[in-house]
Amino acid sequence: MLRSHRPTSSRHAFTLVEMLLVLVILAVLAAIVIPKFAGRSQQAKETAAQSQINSMELALDSFEVDNGFFPKGNDGLSALVEQPSGAQNWKGPYLKKGIPADPWGNPYVYAYPGKNNAAGYDLSSMGPDGRSGGDDDITNWDAAK
């Protein structure tokens, strides 16, 4: 009587070298992909800050058309949501959702009369470092001049 020999099933596991190779490949992919996503996040925040500055400029210009002057002082932006004294033709609020913070959680910097826009106002975000002045500030004037 002949018996048929079936191959016994053997279980193969990953070797340590194979596991290390997979981990190295994952680390290389992470090193390539993560900085690209981080750069996009920063770029999105800068674009959001510029968009908010543009909408506040529109609100400030509307305020000036209605009242004949731009708001003054450090709290000038509050005139866009609450009627200041001396603004008889105020038709606000000019910003429906209030004064936003910049994408990094800092207040926008407003100055009238402006140092960079002598005929108007300066409006800027301090950028990611949270300090006024520097290459990361987002402004309503051309910083290259």
URGI-V315592 format. One line per field, one symbol per residue. ss: DSSP state (@ for helix, = for strand, . for the rest). phi: phi as a letter, one per 20 degrees, with the letter a starting at -180 (. if undefined). psi: psi as a letter, one per 30 degrees, with the letter a starting at -180 (. if undefined). Layout:
ss->???
phi->???
psi->???
//
This chain:
ss->...............@@@@@@@@@@@@@@@@@@@@@@@@@@@@@@@@@@@@@@@@@@@@@@@@@@@@........@@@@@............................====........=====............==......
phi->.edeeefffdeddfeffffffffffffffffeffffffffffffffffffffffffffffffgfffdnbegdnfegfffedcfefndfefcefedfdnefefgeneffdcbcfeeedgebcdcbdfmfemcfnpfefdcecefff
psi->kkkkjkkkkkkklkleeeeeeeeeeeeeeefeeeeeeeeeeeeeeeeeeeeeeeeeeeeeeeeeeefgllkllegefffffkklkgifgkhakfjegajlllfggllkkkkklkefiefblkklkfaffgkkklffkklgljff.
//
